[in-house]
């Protein structure tokens, strides 16, 4: 089972955040690869899908996903295998100049 950590910018869209501010939220989600884990996350919280993935199923340009501390290299390929104790960190990336 993977530990999925949502940064506060994304966790604010979870139902428990409706009445109070929240920080990072950690969830245990089953799956053997990144795509399965994200699908498990979206099954629990469907409203997150549009914030994390684009209309083609790729991680959005301004979203960063880290697996065990390393940024994923290909935002279109979510078939990256995960170990049993993987940590997936999802956050909105900063941009600008």
C-alpha positions as CSV (number, residue, x, y, z in Angstrom):
1,X,0.0,0.0,0.0
2,X,1.3,3.4,-0.9
3,X,1.3,6.5,1.3
4,X,-0.1,9.4,-0.7
5,X,0.6,12.8,0.6
6,X,-1.4,15.7,-0.7
7,X,0.1,19.2,-0.2
8,X,-2.2,21.7,1.4
9,X,-3.0,23.4,-1.9
10,X,-4.7,20.2,-3.0
11,X,-5.9,18.9,0.3
12,X,-8.1,22.0,0.6
13,X,-10.4,20.4,-2.0
14,X,-11.2,17.4,0.2
15,X,-14.5,17.2,2.0
16,X,-13.0,17.6,5.5
17,X,-11.5,20.9,4.5
18,X,-14.9,22.6,3.9
19,X,-15.1,24.3,7.3
20,X,-11.5,24.6,8.3
21,X,-8.0,25.0,6.8
22,X,-6.0,21.9,6.5
23,X,-2.3,21.2,5.9
24,X,-0.9,18.2,4.2
25,X,-3.1,15.1,4.2
26,X,-1.7,11.5,4.1
27,X,-3.8,8.6,2.8
28,X,-3.0,4.9,2.4
29,X,-4.0,3.8,-1.1
30,X,-3.5,0.3,-2.6
31,X,-1.9,-0.1,-6.0
32,X,1.1,-1.7,-7.8
33,X,1.9,1.3,-9.9
34,X,1.5,5.1,-9.9
35,X,-1.6,5.0,-12.1
36,X,-3.4,2.5,-9.9
37,X,-2.6,4.5,-6.8
38,X,-3.9,7.7,-8.4
39,X,-7.0,6.0,-9.5
40,X,-7.6,4.8,-6.0
41,X,-7.2,8.3,-4.8
42,X,-9.7,9.6,-7.3
43,X,-12.1,6.8,-6.4
44,X,-12.2,8.2,-2.8
45,X,-12.0,11.9,-3.9
46,X,-13.3,12.3,-7.5
47,X,-13.1,16.1,-7.4
48,X,-9.3,15.8,-7.2
49,X,-8.9,14.2,-10.7
50,X,-9.3,17.5,-12.6
51,X,-6.8,19.3,-10.4
52,X,-4.2,16.5,-10.8
53,X,-4.7,15.1,-14.3
54,X,-5.5,16.8,-17.6
55,X,-8.1,15.7,-20.2
56,X,-5.6,13.2,-21.7
57,X,-4.9,11.5,-18.3
58,X,-1.4,13.0,-17.9
59,X,-0.3,14.8,-14.8
60,X,-1.1,18.5,-15.3
61,X,1.8,20.9,-16.2
62,X,1.6,22.8,-12.9
63,X,1.4,19.6,-10.7
64,X,4.4,17.8,-9.4
65,X,4.4,14.2,-8.4
66,X,7.3,12.7,-6.4
67,X,7.7,8.9,-5.8
68,X,10.0,8.2,-2.8
69,X,11.5,11.7,-3.1
70,X,12.1,11.6,-6.9
71,X,10.1,13.6,-9.3
72,X,8.4,11.5,-12.0
73,X,10.1,11.9,-15.3
74,X,7.2,11.4,-17.7
75,X,3.9,12.9,-16.7
76,X,2.1,10.9,-19.5
77,X,3.3,7.5,-18.3
78,X,1.8,6.6,-14.9
79,X,2.7,2.9,-15.2
80,X,5.8,3.5,-12.9
81,X,5.9,0.5,-10.6
82,X,5.7,1.2,-6.8
83,X,7.1,-0.8,-4.0
84,X,5.0,-1.9,-1.1
85,X,5.9,1.0,1.1
86,X,6.2,3.7,-1.6
87,X,5.5,7.4,-0.7
88,X,3.8,9.5,-3.4
89,X,3.8,13.2,-2.8
90,X,1.4,15.3,-5.0
91,X,1.7,19.1,-5.0
92,X,1.0,22.0,-7.2
93,X,4.2,23.2,-8.8
94,X,5.3,26.8,-8.6
95,X,5.8,28.7,-11.8
96,X,6.4,32.3,-12.8
97,X,9.4,34.6,-12.9
